[in-house]
Amino acid sequence: MNRQLELIENRFAGGLASDLEVQQAETQLETTRAQAIDVGVARASSKRSGVLIGKLRHRSVSLLPLTAPPPPIPLGLPSDLLERRPDIAAAERSMASANAQIGVARLLIIRSSIWAPPEV
């Protein structure tokens, strides 16, 4: 996400992106950071709850870090199962967001263009 913000800031510096796009990228980055903190807290809470009720042993539980790559996809798996994977759902939301940003950028280009009849 940080690279995406840097890219948009560089595009803004070159005049290829609007201030709105920079603000959207900053907002998206901060939202993602906040969500990562929430996920970490929820994971830790879940782990502690399991230990407290005796379902998990504290030392035997090791959760993968959030930066770990997703597990490999076995052949012959139905596509609806793949759509439920969190990493694929996140990629789908990211792509939808990028498509929405493209639509906003196109609208801004059209709105910023002046469509006036030529002077006679």
Jmol script that loads the backbone (N, CA, C; Angstrom):
load data "model"
ATOM      1  N   MET A   1       0.824  -1.195   0.000  1.00  0.00           N
ATOM      2  CA  MET A   1       0.000   0.000   0.000  1.00  0.00           C
ATOM      3  C   MET A   1       0.871   1.263   0.000  1.00  0.00           C
ATOM      4  N   ASN A   2       1.993   1.191   0.693  1.00  0.00           N
ATOM      5  CA  ASN A   2       2.872   2.341   0.733  1.00  0.00           C
ATOM      6  C   ASN A   2       3.384   2.677  -0.659  1.00  0.00           C
ATOM      7  N   ARG A   3       3.700   1.640  -1.438  1.00  0.00           N
ATOM      8  CA  ARG A   3       4.197   1.870  -2.801  1.00  0.00           C
ATOM      9  C   ARG A   3       3.120   2.505  -3.664  1.00  0.00           C
ATOM     10  N   GLN A   4       1.869   2.115  -3.435  1.00  0.00           N
ATOM     11  CA  GLN A   4       0.783   2.685  -4.213  1.00  0.00           C
ATOM     12  C   GLN A   4       0.659   4.185  -3.927  1.00  0.00           C
ATOM     13  N   LEU A   5       0.774   4.563  -2.664  1.00  0.00           N
ATOM     14  CA  LEU A   5       0.711   5.982  -2.310  1.00  0.00           C
ATOM     15  C   LEU A   5       1.874   6.739  -2.937  1.00  0.00           C
ATOM     16  N   GLU A   6       3.075   6.155  -2.875  1.00  0.00           N
ATOM     17  CA  GLU A   6       4.237   6.806  -3.479  1.00  0.00           C
ATOM     18  C   GLU A   6       4.039   6.988  -4.985  1.00  0.00           C
ATOM     19  N   LEU A   7       3.481   5.977  -5.634  1.00  0.00           N
ATOM     20  CA  LEU A   7       3.231   6.062  -7.074  1.00  0.00           C
ATOM     21  C   LEU A   7       2.262   7.194  -7.392  1.00  0.00           C
ATOM     22  N   ILE A   8       1.187   7.277  -6.631  1.00  0.00           N
ATOM     23  CA  ILE A   8       0.197   8.328  -6.885  1.00  0.00           C
ATOM     24  C   ILE A   8       0.773   9.699  -6.575  1.00  0.00           C
ATOM     25  N   GLU A   9       1.588   9.801  -5.515  1.00  0.00           N
ATOM     26  CA  GLU A   9       2.231  11.087  -5.212  1.00  0.00           C
ATOM     27  C   GLU A   9       3.184  11.492  -6.335  1.00  0.00           C
ATOM     28  N   ASN A  10       3.915  10.529  -6.898  1.00  0.00           N
ATOM     29  CA  ASN A  10       4.807  10.824  -8.023  1.00  0.00           C
ATOM     30  C   ASN A  10       4.011  11.253  -9.255  1.00  0.00           C
ATOM     31  N   ARG A  11       2.879  10.589  -9.480  1.00  0.00           N
ATOM     32  CA  ARG A  11       2.021  10.984 -10.594  1.00  0.00           C
ATOM     33  C   ARG A  11       1.472  12.389 -10.380  1.00  0.00           C
ATOM     34  N   PHE A  12       1.130  12.711  -9.122  1.00  0.00           N
ATOM     35  CA  PHE A  12       0.630  14.048  -8.802  1.00  0.00           C
ATOM     36  C   PHE A  12       1.716  15.095  -9.049  1.00  0.00           C
ATOM     37  N   ALA A  13       2.944  14.766  -8.642  1.00  0.00           N
ATOM     38  CA  ALA A  13       4.056  15.689  -8.853  1.00  0.00           C
ATOM     39  C   ALA A  13       4.297  15.924 -10.347  1.00  0.00           C
ATOM     40  N   GLY A  14       4.036  14.904 -11.160  1.00  0.00           N
ATOM     41  CA  GLY A  14       4.196  15.030 -12.605  1.00  0.00           C
ATOM     42  C   GLY A  14       2.964  15.578 -13.305  1.00  0.00           C
ATOM     43  N   GLY A  15       1.930  15.867 -12.559  1.00  0.00           N
ATOM     44  CA  GLY A  15       0.719  16.427 -13.143  1.00  0.00           C
ATOM     45  C   GLY A  15      -0.222  15.399 -13.753  1.00  0.00           C
ATOM     46  N   LEU A  16      -0.005  14.110 -13.455  1.00  0.00           N
ATOM     47  CA  LEU A  16      -0.838  13.061 -14.033  1.00  0.00           C
ATOM     48  C   LEU A  16      -1.955  12.604 -13.099  1.00  0.00           C
ATOM     49  N   ALA A  17      -1.935  13.041 -11.861  1.00  0.00           N
ATOM     50  CA  ALA A  17      -2.960  12.646 -10.893  1.00  0.00           C
ATOM     51  C   ALA A  17      -3.463  13.887 -10.173  1.00  0.00           C
ATOM     52  N   SER A  18      -4.687  13.788  -9.678  1.00  0.00           N
ATOM     53  CA  SER A  18      -5.277  14.926  -8.974  1.00  0.00           C
ATOM     54  C   SER A  18      -5.009  14.827  -7.475  1.00  0.00           C
ATOM     55  N   ASP A  19      -5.255  15.927  -6.807  1.00  0.00           N
ATOM     56  CA  ASP A  19      -5.117  15.961  -5.354  1.00  0.00           C
ATOM     57  C   ASP A  19      -6.097  14.991  -4.704  1.00  0.00           C
ATOM     58  N   LEU A  20      -7.251  14.832  -5.324  1.00  0.00           N
ATOM     59  CA  LEU A  20      -8.259  13.894  -4.816  1.00  0.00           C
ATOM     60  C   LEU A  20      -7.709  12.471  -4.797  1.00  0.00           C
ATOM     61  N   GLU A  21      -7.000  12.070  -5.845  1.00  0.00           N
ATOM     62  CA  GLU A  21      -6.433  10.722  -5.892  1.00  0.00           C
ATOM     63  C   GLU A  21      -5.393  10.522  -4.789  1.00  0.00           C
ATOM     64  N   VAL A  22      -4.592  11.559  -4.525  1.00  0.00           N
ATOM     65  CA  VAL A  22      -3.598  11.469  -3.458  1.00  0.00           C
ATOM     66  C   VAL A  22      -4.302  11.316  -2.116  1.00  0.00           C
ATOM     67  N   GLN A  23      -5.339  12.096  -1.891  1.00  0.00           N
ATOM     68  CA  GLN A  23      -6.078  12.005  -0.634  1.00  0.00           C
ATOM     69  C   GLN A  23      -6.752  10.640  -0.483  1.00  0.00           C
ATOM     70  N   GLN A  24      -7.297  10.112  -1.565  1.00  0.00           N
ATOM     71  CA  GLN A  24      -7.917   8.786  -1.509  1.00  0.00           C
ATOM     72  C   GLN A  24      -6.882   7.716  -1.174  1.00  0.00           C
ATOM     73  N   ALA A  25      -5.704   7.811  -1.761  1.00  0.00           N
ATOM     74  CA  ALA A  25      -4.651   6.829  -1.495  1.00  0.00           C
ATOM     75  C   ALA A  25      -4.190   6.922  -0.040  1.00  0.00           C
ATOM     76  N   GLU A  26      -4.064   8.147   0.475  1.00  0.00           N
ATOM     77  CA  GLU A  26      -3.670   8.318   1.883  1.00  0.00           C
ATOM     78  C   GLU A  26      -4.729   7.724   2.808  1.00  0.00           C
ATOM     79  N   THR A  27      -5.990   7.981   2.504  1.00  0.00           N
ATOM     80  CA  THR A  27      -7.081   7.442   3.311  1.00  0.00           C
ATOM     81  C   THR A  27      -7.094   5.922   3.278  1.00  0.00           C
ATOM     82  N   GLN A  28      -6.903   5.370   2.085  1.00  0.00           N
ATOM     83  CA  GLN A  28      -6.895   3.914   1.949  1.00  0.00           C
ATOM     84  C   GLN A  28      -5.732   3.299   2.727  1.00  0.00           C
ATOM     85  N   LEU A  29      -4.570   3.941   2.701  1.00  0.00           N
ATOM     86  CA  LEU A  29      -3.411   3.436   3.434  1.00  0.00           C
ATOM     87  C   LEU A  29      -3.672   3.462   4.937  1.00  0.00           C
ATOM     88  N   GLU A  30      -4.201   4.555   5.439  1.00  0.00           N
ATOM     89  CA  GLU A  30      -4.475   4.658   6.875  1.00  0.00           C
ATOM     90  C   GLU A  30      -5.566   3.679   7.303  1.00  0.00           C
ATOM     91  N   THR A  31      -6.567   3.485   6.460  1.00  0.00           N
ATOM     92  CA  THR A  31      -7.622   2.516   6.765  1.00  0.00           C
ATOM     93  C   THR A  31      -7.051   1.105   6.836  1.00  0.00           C
ATOM     94  N   THR A  32      -6.176   0.780   5.903  1.00  0.00           N
ATOM     95  CA  THR A  32      -5.556  -0.541   5.887  1.00  0.00           C
ATOM     96  C   THR A  32      -4.694  -0.747   7.129  1.00  0.00           C
ATOM     97  N   ARG A  33      -3.946   0.268   7.510  1.00  0.00           N
ATOM     98  CA  ARG A  33      -3.129   0.167   8.730  1.00  0.00           C
ATOM     99  C   ARG A  33      -4.007  -0.062   9.966  1.00  0.00           C
ATOM    100  N   ALA A  34      -5.109   0.663  10.035  1.00  0.00           N
ATOM    101  CA  ALA A  34      -6.014   0.498  11.175  1.00  0.00           C
ATOM    102  C   ALA A  34      -6.623  -0.901  11.191  1.00  0.00           C
ATOM    103  N   GLN A  35      -6.992  -1.401  10.017  1.00  0.00           N
ATOM    104  CA  GLN A  35      -7.561  -2.745   9.941  1.00  0.00           C
ATOM    105  C   GLN A  35      -6.533  -3.801  10.337  1.00  0.00           C
ATOM    106  N   ALA A  36      -5.270  -3.594   9.964  1.00  0.00           N
ATOM    107  CA  ALA A  36      -4.221  -4.547  10.336  1.00  0.00           C
ATOM    108  C   ALA A  36      -4.058  -4.595  11.855  1.00  0.00           C
ATOM    109  N   ILE A  37      -4.164  -3.453  12.497  1.00  0.00           N
ATOM    110  CA  ILE A  37      -4.081  -3.416  13.964  1.00  0.00           C
ATOM    111  C   ILE A  37      -5.263  -4.162  14.566  1.00  0.00           C
ATOM    112  N   ASP A  38      -6.467  -3.914  14.024  1.00  0.00           N
ATOM    113  CA  ASP A  38      -7.661  -4.596  14.520  1.00  0.00           C
ATOM    114  C   ASP A  38      -7.550  -6.109  14.363  1.00  0.00           C
ATOM    115  N   VAL A  39      -7.018  -6.551  13.223  1.00  0.00           N
ATOM    116  CA  VAL A  39      -6.860  -7.992  12.995  1.00  0.00           C
ATOM    117  C   VAL A  39      -5.872  -8.574  14.000  1.00  0.00           C
ATOM    118  N   GLY A  40      -4.772  -7.863  14.237  1.00  0.00           N
ATOM    119  CA  GLY A  40      -3.790  -8.341  15.211  1.00  0.00           C
ATOM    120  C   GLY A  40      -4.377  -8.451  16.606  1.00  0.00           C
ATOM    121  N   VAL A  41      -5.163  -7.464  16.995  1.00  0.00           N
ATOM    122  CA  VAL A  41      -5.806  -7.491  18.310  1.00  0.00           C
ATOM    123  C   VAL A  41      -6.805  -8.647  18.388  1.00  0.00           C
ATOM    124  N   ALA A  42      -7.585  -8.836  17.327  1.00  0.00           N
ATOM    125  CA  ALA A  42      -8.573  -9.921  17.326  1.00  0.00           C
ATOM    126  C   ALA A  42      -7.886 -11.282  17.388  1.00  0.00           C
ATOM    127  N   ARG A  43      -6.782 -11.437  16.676  1.00  0.00           N
ATOM    128  CA  ARG A  43      -6.054 -12.709  16.703  1.00  0.00           C
ATOM    129  C   ARG A  43      -5.497 -12.983  18.096  1.00  0.00           C
ATOM    130  N   ALA A  44      -4.920 -11.949  18.710  1.00  0.00           N
ATOM    131  CA  ALA A  44      -4.357 -12.128  20.048  1.00  0.00           C
ATOM    132  C   ALA A  44      -5.453 -12.445  21.057  1.00  0.00           C
ATOM    133  N   SER A  45      -6.589 -11.758  20.933  1.00  0.00           N
ATOM    134  CA  SER A  45      -7.710 -11.997  21.832  1.00  0.00           C
ATOM    135  C   SER A  45      -8.244 -13.410  21.667  1.00  0.00           C
ATOM    136  N   SER A  46      -8.356 -13.855  20.439  1.00  0.00           N
ATOM    137  CA  SER A  46      -8.832 -15.204  20.170  1.00  0.00           C
ATOM    138  C   SER A  46      -7.876 -16.244  20.753  1.00  0.00           C
ATOM    139  N   LYS A  47      -6.610 -15.994  20.605  1.00  0.00           N
ATOM    140  CA  LYS A  47      -5.606 -16.919  21.136  1.00  0.00           C
ATOM    141  C   LYS A  47      -5.697 -16.985  22.665  1.00  0.00           C
ATOM    142  N   ARG A  48      -5.811 -15.809  23.301  1.00  0.00           N
ATOM    143  CA  ARG A  48      -5.918 -15.776  24.771  1.00  0.00           C
ATOM    144  C   ARG A  48      -7.195 -16.460  25.244  1.00  0.00           C
ATOM    145  N   SER A  49      -8.292 -16.248  24.504  1.00  0.00           N
ATOM    146  CA  SER A  49      -9.557 -16.878  24.888  1.00  0.00           C
ATOM    147  C   SER A  49      -9.444 -18.391  24.828  1.00  0.00           C
ATOM    148  N   GLY A  50      -8.809 -18.896  23.797  1.00  0.00           N
ATOM    149  CA  GLY A  50      -8.617 -20.336  23.680  1.00  0.00           C
ATOM    150  C   GLY A  50      -7.782 -20.894  24.811  1.00  0.00           C
ATOM    151  N   VAL A  51      -6.766 -20.169  25.208  1.00  0.00           N
ATOM    152  CA  VAL A  51      -5.920 -20.602  26.325  1.00  0.00           C
ATOM    153  C   VAL A  51      -6.731 -20.597  27.622  1.00  0.00           C
ATOM    154  N   LEU A  52      -7.537 -19.546  27.818  1.00  0.00           N
ATOM    155  CA  LEU A  52      -8.301 -19.420  29.059  1.00  0.00           C
ATOM    156  C   LEU A  52      -9.344 -20.517  29.217  1.00  0.00           C
ATOM    157  N   ILE A  53      -9.973 -20.928  28.129  1.00  0.00           N
ATOM    158  CA  ILE A  53     -11.004 -21.959  28.259  1.00  0.00           C
ATOM    159  C   ILE A  53     -10.429 -23.367  28.128  1.00  0.00           C
ATOM    160  N   GLY A  54      -9.120 -23.445  27.964  1.00  0.00           N
ATOM    161  CA  GLY A  54      -8.462 -24.739  27.951  1.00  0.00           C
ATOM    162  C   GLY A  54      -8.474 -25.466  26.630  1.00  0.00           C
ATOM    163  N   LYS A  55      -8.859 -24.800  25.562  1.00  0.00           N
ATOM    164  CA  LYS A  55      -8.886 -25.465  24.257  1.00  0.00           C
ATOM    165  C   LYS A  55      -7.544 -25.387  23.541  1.00  0.00           C
ATOM    166  N   LEU A  56      -6.733 -24.433  23.916  1.00  0.00           N
ATOM    167  CA  LEU A  56      -5.423 -24.272  23.287  1.00  0.00           C
ATOM    168  C   LEU A  56      -4.344 -24.207  24.351  1.00  0.00           C
ATOM    169  N   ARG A  57      -3.221 -24.755  24.033  1.00  0.00           N
ATOM    170  CA  ARG A  57      -2.071 -24.600  24.921  1.00  0.00           C
ATOM    171  C   ARG A  57      -1.272 -23.409  24.435  1.00  0.00           C
ATOM    172  N   HIS A  58      -0.915 -22.574  25.353  1.00  0.00           N
ATOM    173  CA  HIS A  58      -0.264 -21.316  25.003  1.00  0.00           C
ATOM    174  C   HIS A  58       1.006 -21.534  24.184  1.00  0.00           C
ATOM    175  N   ARG A  59       1.829 -22.482  24.548  1.00  0.00           N
ATOM    176  CA  ARG A  59       3.120 -22.658  23.875  1.00  0.00           C
ATOM    177  C   ARG A  59       3.003 -23.433  22.571  1.00  0.00           C
ATOM    178  N   SER A  60       1.944 -24.179  22.396  1.00  0.00           N
ATOM    179  CA  SER A  60       1.838 -24.987  21.181  1.00  0.00           C
ATOM    180  C   SER A  60       1.192 -24.224  20.025  1.00  0.00           C
ATOM    181  N   VAL A  61       0.626 -23.056  20.308  1.00  0.00           N
ATOM    182  CA  VAL A  61      -0.057 -22.297  19.274  1.00  0.00           C
ATOM    183  C   VAL A  61       0.918 -21.307  18.659  1.00  0.00           C
ATOM    184  N   SER A  62       1.069 -21.384  17.357  1.00  0.00           N
ATOM    185  CA  SER A  62       1.871 -20.374  16.665  1.00  0.00           C
ATOM    186  C   SER A  62       1.099 -19.936  15.436  1.00  0.00           C
ATOM    187  N   LEU A  63       0.639 -18.721  15.454  1.00  0.00           N
ATOM    188  CA  LEU A  63      -0.100 -18.176  14.330  1.00  0.00           C
ATOM    189  C   LEU A  63       0.884 -17.634  13.313  1.00  0.00           C
ATOM    190  N   LEU A  64       0.584 -17.833  12.039  1.00  0.00           N
ATOM    191  CA  LEU A  64       1.434 -17.293  10.995  1.00  0.00           C
ATOM    192  C   LEU A  64       1.313 -15.781  10.979  1.00  0.00           C
ATOM    193  N   PRO A  65       2.386 -15.074  10.688  1.00  0.00           N
ATOM    194  CA  PRO A  65       2.280 -13.619  10.582  1.00  0.00           C
ATOM    195  C   PRO A  65       1.402 -13.231   9.406  1.00  0.00           C
ATOM    196  N   LEU A  66       0.888 -12.016   9.423  1.00  0.00           N
ATOM    197  CA  LEU A  66       0.007 -11.560   8.358  1.00  0.00           C
ATOM    198  C   LEU A  66       0.726 -11.452   7.025  1.00  0.00           C
ATOM    199  N   THR A  67       2.051 -11.420   7.059  1.00  0.00           N
ATOM    200  CA  THR A  67       2.811 -11.302   5.821  1.00  0.00           C
ATOM    201  C   THR A  67       3.109 -12.653   5.187  1.00  0.00           C
ATOM    202  N   ALA A  68       2.675 -13.750   5.809  1.00  0.00           N
ATOM    203  CA  ALA A  68       2.931 -15.077   5.269  1.00  0.00           C
ATOM    204  C   ALA A  68       2.161 -15.259   3.962  1.00  0.00           C
ATOM    205  N   PRO A  69       2.754 -15.963   2.986  1.00  0.00           N
ATOM    206  CA  PRO A  69       2.042 -16.179   1.729  1.00  0.00           C
ATOM    207  C   PRO A  69       0.855 -17.118   1.940  1.00  0.00           C
ATOM    208  N   PRO A  70      -0.157 -17.000   1.088  1.00  0.00           N
ATOM    209  CA  PRO A  70      -1.317 -17.875   1.239  1.00  0.00           C
ATOM    210  C   PRO A  70      -0.932 -19.314   0.898  1.00  0.00           C
ATOM    211  N   PRO A  71      -1.691 -20.273   1.402  1.00  0.00           N
ATOM    212  CA  PRO A  71      -1.382 -21.677   1.102  1.00  0.00           C
ATOM    213  C   PRO A  71      -1.613 -21.966  -0.375  1.00  0.00           C
ATOM    214  N   PRO A  72      -0.946 -22.995  -0.912  1.00  0.00           N
ATOM    215  CA  PRO A  72      -1.151 -23.324  -2.326  1.00  0.00           C
ATOM    216  C   PRO A  72      -2.576 -23.808  -2.585  1.00  0.00           C
ATOM    217  N   ILE A  73      -3.047 -23.578  -3.801  1.00  0.00           N
ATOM    218  CA  ILE A  73      -4.406 -23.956  -4.182  1.00  0.00           C
ATOM    219  C   ILE A  73      -4.371 -25.347  -4.802  1.00  0.00           C
ATOM    220  N   PRO A  74      -5.080 -26.328  -4.204  1.00  0.00           N
ATOM    221  CA  PRO A  74      -5.092 -27.669  -4.792  1.00  0.00           C
ATOM    222  C   PRO A  74      -5.906 -27.706  -6.086  1.00  0.00           C
ATOM    223  N   LEU A  75      -5.498 -28.593  -6.987  1.00  0.00           N
ATOM    224  CA  LEU A  75      -6.216 -28.732  -8.250  1.00  0.00           C
ATOM    225  C   LEU A  75      -7.589 -29.358  -8.012  1.00  0.00           C
ATOM    226  N   GLY A  76      -8.566 -28.961  -8.802  1.00  0.00           N
ATOM    227  CA  GLY A  76      -9.901 -29.531  -8.719  1.00  0.00           C
ATOM    228  C   GLY A  76     -10.770 -28.927  -7.634  1.00  0.00           C
ATOM    229  N   LEU A  77     -10.333 -27.856  -7.014  1.00  0.00           N
ATOM    230  CA  LEU A  77     -11.099 -27.209  -5.953  1.00  0.00           C
ATOM    231  C   LEU A  77     -12.198 -26.349  -6.581  1.00  0.00           C
ATOM    232  N   PRO A  78     -13.428 -26.451  -6.097  1.00  0.00           N
ATOM    233  CA  PRO A  78     -14.506 -25.632  -6.668  1.00  0.00           C
ATOM    234  C   PRO A  78     -14.214 -24.135  -6.503  1.00  0.00           C
ATOM    235  N   SER A  79     -14.609 -23.355  -7.487  1.00  0.00           N
ATOM    236  CA  SER A  79     -14.293 -21.925  -7.475  1.00  0.00           C
ATOM    237  C   SER A  79     -14.988 -21.183  -6.334  1.00  0.00           C
ATOM    238  N   ASP A  80     -16.156 -21.657  -5.884  1.00  0.00           N
ATOM    239  CA  ASP A  80     -16.826 -20.959  -4.788  1.00  0.00           C
ATOM    240  C   ASP A  80     -16.021 -21.057  -3.491  1.00  0.00           C
ATOM    241  N   LEU A  81     -15.242 -22.128  -3.331  1.00  0.00           N
ATOM    242  CA  LEU A  81     -14.368 -22.209  -2.163  1.00  0.00           C
ATOM    243  C   LEU A  81     -13.232 -21.203  -2.264  1.00  0.00           C
ATOM    244  N   LEU A  82     -12.726 -21.019  -3.479  1.00  0.00           N
ATOM    245  CA  LEU A  82     -11.660 -20.043  -3.671  1.00  0.00           C
ATOM    246  C   LEU A  82     -12.150 -18.629  -3.401  1.00  0.00           C
ATOM    247  N   GLU A  83     -13.387 -18.341  -3.757  1.00  0.00           N
ATOM    248  CA  GLU A  83     -13.932 -17.005  -3.561  1.00  0.00           C
ATOM    249  C   GLU A  83     -14.074 -16.664  -2.076  1.00  0.00           C
ATOM    250  N   ARG A  84     -14.118 -17.669  -1.222  1.00  0.00           N
ATOM    251  CA  ARG A  84     -14.248 -17.422   0.217  1.00  0.00           C
ATOM    252  C   ARG A  84     -12.904 -17.210   0.894  1.00  0.00           C
ATOM    253  N   ARG A  85     -11.799 -17.486   0.179  1.00  0.00           N
ATOM    254  CA  ARG A  85     -10.484 -17.271   0.786  1.00  0.00           C
ATOM    255  C   ARG A  85     -10.283 -15.793   1.049  1.00  0.00           C
ATOM    256  N   PRO A  86      -9.801 -15.427   2.240  1.00  0.00           N
ATOM    257  CA  PRO A  86      -9.646 -14.010   2.576  1.00  0.00           C
ATOM    258  C   PRO A  86      -8.707 -13.266   1.640  1.00  0.00           C
ATOM    259  N   ASP A  87      -7.618 -13.882   1.202  1.00  0.00           N
ATOM    260  CA  ASP A  87      -6.686 -13.175   0.330  1.00  0.00           C
ATOM    261  C   ASP A  87      -7.295 -12.918  -1.045  1.00  0.00           C
ATOM    262  N   ILE A  88      -8.094 -13.846  -1.533  1.00  0.00           N
ATOM    263  CA  ILE A  88      -8.731 -13.651  -2.831  1.00  0.00           C
ATOM    264  C   ILE A  88      -9.852 -12.621  -2.706  1.00  0.00           C
ATOM    265  N   ALA A  89     -10.610 -12.664  -1.625  1.00  0.00           N
ATOM    266  CA  ALA A  89     -11.667 -11.665  -1.408  1.00  0.00           C
ATOM    267  C   ALA A  89     -11.057 -10.271  -1.282  1.00  0.00           C
ATOM    268  N   ALA A  90      -9.913 -10.159  -0.596  1.00  0.00           N
ATOM    269  CA  ALA A  90      -9.246  -8.865  -0.455  1.00  0.00           C
ATOM    270  C   ALA A  90      -8.751  -8.368  -1.810  1.00  0.00           C
ATOM    271  N   ALA A  91      -8.211  -9.265  -2.630  1.00  0.00           N
ATOM    272  CA  ALA A  91      -7.746  -8.873  -3.958  1.00  0.00           C
ATOM    273  C   ALA A  91      -8.920  -8.414  -4.820  1.00  0.00           C
ATOM    274  N   GLU A  92     -10.063  -9.088  -4.679  1.00  0.00           N
ATOM    275  CA  GLU A  92     -11.244  -8.697  -5.445  1.00  0.00           C
ATOM    276  C   GLU A  92     -11.729  -7.307  -5.024  1.00  0.00           C
ATOM    277  N   ARG A  93     -11.733  -7.046  -3.706  1.00  0.00           N
ATOM    278  CA  ARG A  93     -12.138  -5.717  -3.223  1.00  0.00           C
ATOM    279  C   ARG A  93     -11.152  -4.652  -3.681  1.00  0.00           C
ATOM    280  N   SER A  94      -9.864  -4.988  -3.676  1.00  0.00           N
ATOM    281  CA  SER A  94      -8.839  -4.042  -4.116  1.00  0.00           C
ATOM    282  C   SER A  94      -9.024  -3.704  -5.589  1.00  0.00           C
ATOM    283  N   MET A  95      -9.327  -4.709  -6.391  1.00  0.00           N
ATOM    284  CA  MET A  95      -9.539  -4.478  -7.815  1.00  0.00           C
ATOM    285  C   MET A  95     -10.797  -3.632  -8.028  1.00  0.00           C
ATOM    286  N   ALA A  96     -11.842  -3.892  -7.280  1.00  0.00           N
ATOM    287  CA  ALA A  96     -13.067  -3.096  -7.403  1.00  0.00           C
ATOM    288  C   ALA A  96     -12.804  -1.648  -7.019  1.00  0.00           C
ATOM    289  N   SER A  97     -11.995  -1.455  -5.983  1.00  0.00           N
ATOM    290  CA  SER A  97     -11.647  -0.100  -5.559  1.00  0.00           C
ATOM    291  C   SER A  97     -10.841   0.611  -6.640  1.00  0.00           C
ATOM    292  N   ALA A  98      -9.885  -0.097  -7.222  1.00  0.00           N
ATOM    293  CA  ALA A  98      -9.082   0.500  -8.297  1.00  0.00           C
ATOM    294  C   ALA A  98      -9.959   0.865  -9.489  1.00  0.00           C
ATOM    295  N   ASN A  99     -10.912  -0.004  -9.836  1.00  0.00           N
ATOM    296  CA  ASN A  99     -11.828   0.298 -10.935  1.00  0.00           C
ATOM    297  C   ASN A  99     -12.684   1.516 -10.621  1.00  0.00           C
ATOM    298  N   ALA A 100     -13.097   1.649  -9.375  1.00  0.00           N
ATOM    299  CA  ALA A 100     -13.885   2.816  -8.975  1.00  0.00           C
ATOM    300  C   ALA A 100     -13.043   4.082  -9.094  1.00  0.00           C
ATOM    301  N   GLN A 101     -11.774   3.996  -8.714  1.00  0.00           N
ATOM    302  CA  GLN A 101     -10.888   5.163  -8.811  1.00  0.00           C
ATOM    303  C   GLN A 101     -10.671   5.553 -10.271  1.00  0.00           C
ATOM    304  N   ILE A 102     -10.615   4.553 -11.160  1.00  0.00           N
ATOM    305  CA  ILE A 102     -10.495   4.852 -12.593  1.00  0.00           C
ATOM    306  C   ILE A 102     -11.733   5.601 -13.069  1.00  0.00           C
ATOM    307  N   GLY A 103     -12.905   5.161 -12.615  1.00  0.00           N
ATOM    308  CA  GLY A 103     -14.140   5.840 -12.986  1.00  0.00           C
ATOM    309  C   GLY A 103     -14.167   7.276 -12.488  1.00  0.00           C
ATOM    310  N   VAL A 104     -13.697   7.494 -11.262  1.00  0.00           N
ATOM    311  CA  VAL A 104     -13.650   8.857 -10.715  1.00  0.00           C
ATOM    312  C   VAL A 104     -12.685   9.704 -11.526  1.00  0.00           C
ATOM    313  N   ALA A 105     -11.524   9.150 -11.869  1.00  0.00           N
ATOM    314  CA  ALA A 105     -10.539   9.901 -12.650  1.00  0.00           C
ATOM    315  C   ALA A 105     -11.095  10.273 -14.018  1.00  0.00           C
ATOM    316  N   ARG A 106     -11.796   9.343 -14.659  1.00  0.00           N
ATOM    317  CA  ARG A 106     -12.400   9.646 -15.961  1.00  0.00           C
ATOM    318  C   ARG A 106     -13.441  10.745 -15.839  1.00  0.00           C
ATOM    319  N   LEU A 107     -14.245  10.673 -14.798  1.00  0.00           N
ATOM    320  CA  LEU A 107     -15.260  11.705 -14.586  1.00  0.00           C
ATOM    321  C   LEU A 107     -14.612  13.068 -14.372  1.00  0.00           C
ATOM    322  N   LEU A 108     -13.530  13.108 -13.593  1.00  0.00           N
ATOM    323  CA  LEU A 108     -12.839  14.373 -13.352  1.00  0.00           C
ATOM    324  C   LEU A 108     -12.243  14.938 -14.641  1.00  0.00           C
ATOM    325  N   ILE A 109     -11.736  14.070 -15.498  1.00  0.00           N
ATOM    326  CA  ILE A 109     -11.186  14.535 -16.777  1.00  0.00           C
ATOM    327  C   ILE A 109     -12.292  15.134 -17.633  1.00  0.00           C
ATOM    328  N   ILE A 110     -13.422  14.438 -17.677  1.00  0.00           N
ATOM    329  CA  ILE A 110     -14.538  14.929 -18.491  1.00  0.00           C
ATOM    330  C   ILE A 110     -15.066  16.238 -17.928  1.00  0.00           C
ATOM    331  N   ARG A 111     -15.188  16.303 -16.607  1.00  0.00           N
ATOM    332  CA  ARG A 111     -15.735  17.522 -15.996  1.00  0.00           C
ATOM    333  C   ARG A 111     -14.778  18.697 -16.129  1.00  0.00           C
ATOM    334  N   SER A 112     -13.470  18.420 -16.135  1.00  0.00           N
ATOM    335  CA  SER A 112     -12.501  19.515 -16.221  1.00  0.00           C
ATOM    336  C   SER A 112     -12.344  20.035 -17.648  1.00  0.00           C
ATOM    337  N   SER A 113     -12.786  19.246 -18.606  1.00  0.00           N
ATOM    338  CA  SER A 113     -12.714  19.685 -20.005  1.00  0.00           C
ATOM    339  C   SER A 113     -13.806  20.712 -20.242  1.00  0.00           C
ATOM    340  N   ILE A 114     -13.488  21.713 -20.957  1.00  0.00           N
ATOM    341  CA  ILE A 114     -14.477  22.759 -21.266  1.00  0.00           C
ATOM    342  C   ILE A 114     -15.023  22.482 -22.645  1.00  0.00           C
ATOM    343  N   TRP A 115     -16.313  22.210 -22.675  1.00  0.00           N
ATOM    344  CA  TRP A 115     -16.991  21.946 -23.934  1.00  0.00           C
ATOM    345  C   TRP A 115     -17.773  23.186 -24.323  1.00  0.00           C
ATOM    346  N   ALA A 116     -17.131  24.020 -25.086  1.00  0.00           N
ATOM    347  CA  ALA A 116     -17.800  25.246 -25.507  1.00  0.00           C
ATOM    348  C   ALA A 116     -17.732  25.327 -27.032  1.00  0.00           C
ATOM    349  N   PRO A 117     -18.736  25.925 -27.661  1.00  0.00           N
ATOM    350  CA  PRO A 117     -18.674  26.066 -29.114  1.00  0.00           C
ATOM    351  C   PRO A 117     -17.558  27.036 -29.500  1.00  0.00           C
ATOM    352  N   PRO A 118     -16.936  26.813 -30.635  1.00  0.00           N
ATOM    353  CA  PRO A 118     -15.862  27.735 -31.048  1.00  0.00           C
ATOM    354  C   PRO A 118     -16.418  29.134 -31.311  1.00  0.00           C
ATOM    355  N   GLU A 119     -15.554  30.101 -31.033  1.00  0.00           N
ATOM    356  CA  GLU A 119     -15.986  31.484 -31.251  1.00  0.00           C
ATOM    357  C   GLU A 119     -15.921  31.810 -32.733  1.00  0.00           C
ATOM    358  N   VAL A 120     -16.916  32.559 -33.200  1.00  0.00           N
ATOM    359  CA  VAL A 120     -16.974  32.896 -34.625  1.00  0.00           C
ATOM    360  C   VAL A 120     -16.537  34.314 -34.847  1.00  0.00           C
TER     361      VAL A 120
END
end "model"
wireframe off; spacefill off
backbone 0.3
color backbone group
